[in-house]
Amino acid sequence: MGALDSGNTAWILTSASLVFLMTPGVAFFYGGMVRAKAVLNMLMLEAAALSVTMIIWVFWGWSISYAGNDIGGIFGDPATGFLLRDSMVAKDGVFTTTGLNSNNYPVSVDVAFQVAFAMITVGLICGAIAERVKYSTWMIFVALWVTFDYAPMAHMVWNGGLLSGDGAISQAIGATAHDFAGGTVVHINAAVAALVIVLIIGKRKGFGTTPIRPHNVPFVMLGAFLLWFGWFGFNAGSAFAANGTAGYAWVSTSAATAAAMLTWGFTEKIRSGHYTAMGAASGMVAGLVAITPAADVVSPLWAMVLGGIAGILTCLACGLKFKFGYDDSLDVVGVHGVGGLTGTVLIGFFGEGTGLLAGGDWRQLVVQILIALVAIVYSAVITGIIAFALEKTIGWRVTEAQEIGGIDLADQGERAYDFAGTASSVLKEMK
């Protein structure tokens, strides 16, 4: 192990901060999409994603994901890194890291980078259950889900577990499974979890019969721009060094995102006659999602093709909730599920030197499909158990009257916009 690499340290700590910013970005993205009576609740759900996840990470999340001894290729033991004791040490009354990792930056920086991924992953889920779930139930869900779903999934994919390049599936097929920054761990995982909860808790009042429109499209656009910016830490930071791979991941991420935004817009124009701001924002996110697992292994051309395909597929997929009758409020399944699956599987076609079209080998495609399927099954089973248990004990939903009146007032005791007060003030001034 060499001396501390200050360049790598600075870059990964910066990337951790960028990824952290993505959860507030999602808060604005989702917050603008909901109705005015539910925006504060959505922002609070995202705040809980940040806060509860951080507490769980310090206690045992880090250990289960990365620090603990491997148990069956599924998770690390929660004791080794409990309360970060493997990562932090006091010297002369000041806490510092216990050592450097293989890229010669402090282990404590790794803790920060990886918890930001956990935060954004659980934060994605609440878009599907907007406007109807209790804050108290959500906080308990976050704690349980990060412990039993996210942390083991991160271990399986990124710490030499079952779904990693060194795992049993890769060894059996003879190809190295690849998920650069979270196609399975983040996007497929969150989308499957979202769908399972939606099926358990049911639809919003008026879904499919009453128009439910976003209350603040500029919020949505702001959130999308923040996500694109934060994604540079998400993808380029996943090189774990300030190097050429990080630089290329920045480029491929933007190329795919640009292509997806455009193809979503073209698809929308053909279907509805308009290029909408909502479509542009959603297309950006779809491209960011799709390139996430592949940012380091697809050429510039294939990055744009991948993004373009994802933009079309996710745009079309968002309408499936009306056909099949599940209330995925803000299209978590359509964007993150379909986008994450698209990016993960297309590595099997476009992966440089390994994909069917870019390397002539079918095995990469097989292993990518298998790791995606295992991630889907694991997320569905674990989330189903947690969500069902919560539904049968404390319950997920506010009452119908509270939902109709506005969950902000029912759950937070506040309103985002004081329309009545503003109108009263105007009337007084007119008098």
Secondary structure as GFF3:
##gff-version 3
##sequence-region A 1 431
A	DSSP	alpha_helix	6	33	.	.	.	ID=ss1
A	DSSP	three_ten_helix	36	38	.	.	.	ID=ss2
A	DSSP	alpha_helix	39	56	.	.	.	ID=ss3
A	DSSP	pi_helix	57	61	.	.	.	ID=ss4
A	DSSP	alpha_helix	62	62	.	.	.	ID=ss5
A	DSSP	pi_helix	63	67	.	.	.	ID=ss6
A	DSSP	beta_strand	70	71	.	.	.	ID=ss7
A	DSSP	beta_strand	75	76	.	.	.	ID=ss8
A	DSSP	three_ten_helix	82	84	.	.	.	ID=ss9
A	DSSP	beta_strand	88	91	.	.	.	ID=ss10
A	DSSP	beta_strand	94	97	.	.	.	ID=ss11
A	DSSP	alpha_helix	107	125	.	.	.	ID=ss12
A	DSSP	alpha_helix	135	145	.	.	.	ID=ss13
A	DSSP	pi_helix	146	150	.	.	.	ID=ss14
A	DSSP	alpha_helix	151	158	.	.	.	ID=ss15
A	DSSP	alpha_helix	168	173	.	.	.	ID=ss16
A	DSSP	pi_helix	183	188	.	.	.	ID=ss17
A	DSSP	alpha_helix	189	201	.	.	.	ID=ss18
A	DSSP	alpha_helix	217	235	.	.	.	ID=ss19
A	DSSP	three_ten_helix	236	239	.	.	.	ID=ss20
A	DSSP	alpha_helix	244	272	.	.	.	ID=ss21
A	DSSP	alpha_helix	277	291	.	.	.	ID=ss22
A	DSSP	three_ten_helix	292	294	.	.	.	ID=ss23
A	DSSP	alpha_helix	300	317	.	.	.	ID=ss24
A	DSSP	alpha_helix	320	324	.	.	.	ID=ss25
A	DSSP	alpha_helix	332	332	.	.	.	ID=ss26
A	DSSP	pi_helix	333	337	.	.	.	ID=ss27
A	DSSP	alpha_helix	338	350	.	.	.	ID=ss28
A	DSSP	alpha_helix	363	393	.	.	.	ID=ss29
A	DSSP	alpha_helix	400	405	.	.	.	ID=ss30
A	DSSP	alpha_helix	407	407	.	.	.	ID=ss31
A	DSSP	pi_helix	408	412	.	.	.	ID=ss32
A	DSSP	alpha_helix	419	430	.	.	.	ID=ss33
###
